[in-house]
Amino acid sequence: MPRIFKRLLAALVVLAALFGFISPAEAKPVRPVDLCATQVAAARQIGAEIRAHNAKPHVFRMPAQSAAAAAYNAEKASLEARRATVVAQLRACYQAMRALEDEDSGPLGLKAPTRRKLSDLEQAKKPVSSNWTAPPPPPNGKNWQVPKNSPIRQVYEVIRKGNPGRVGDIRLRGVARPQATDRDTAYPAASGRTIGSYNSGKPKVSPDHIVPLAELVQMRGFMKLTPRNMYVVARAPLNFQWLSKAANESKKSRSAAYVSGADPRWIREQVGLENETRKKLQEIIDQLLKSQ
């Protein structure tokens, strides 16, 4: 009887080479595949089982060994089915991680959670029921909130802490960090508003979450992600942009449409960016759920 086709094993070998896993350096930028350790391990495991299967005797005398032949073929079918699932999950994870980086995200990079952060998220997620559903979105103009009595409040607190932290003088979504004398594009040019500076001389800008974290943690399927995937999605480079202190304080945890005194054109562009980013994040969450 035929063995599992060698091309099946070859496909796993190619994937292993392409997605070769290296233990991620904690809290430092990592490659997308470094965050798919579970899927890489599963691919290696099924590859080992396929090799073991192919090494077994696979020529049978019929009808005397028909039972052995049937068992061999059943194992072959089972391994083929599992291989298809493993490959699909690995590809889904890798593609999702690549999408989180975003081609315009600049050098912010994906980051793996520290052991402490991962442990905190695991503990925070335990009380959350598998059938938890998010409340309705807030009325227009109101902030997204995670009430203190919400089952997901602790998850939100862990994710929010130090997010994103210090990112340095880098480009976000292809835009360099504005300088103190630069015009604040959130407001009409006629206003003459500039970014301004702190007493330290540093410009009054910060990395802004395009989709607020309070909204992100309540998006469909987010709470069903693994703690590692939660962390990575919540720090997705594609969800950051530079925003002036004035605009950021006015925006709060809501849409940029409600930034007081903002330039109408800037508002339209921001709302479009929010909708696009929200759509991408939801697609990535859905894809990561398929990879888990």
Secondary structure, DSSP 4 states (H G I P E B T S, - for coil): -PPSPHHHHHHHHHHHHHT---PPPBTSEE-GGGG-HHHHHHHHHHHHHHHHHHTS-----TTTTHHHHHHHHHHHHHHHHHHHHHHHHHHHHHHHHHHHH-TTSGGG-EEBPPHHHHHHHHHHHTTS-TT--PPPPPPTTSPP---TTSTTHHHHHHHHTTSS----S--BTTBPPPPTTSB-TTS-GGGT-B--B-TTS-BSEEEEESS-HHHHTTSTTGGGS-HHHHHHHHT-GGGEEEEEHHHHHHHSSS-GGG-TT--HHHHHHHHHHHHHHHHHHHHHHHHHHHH-
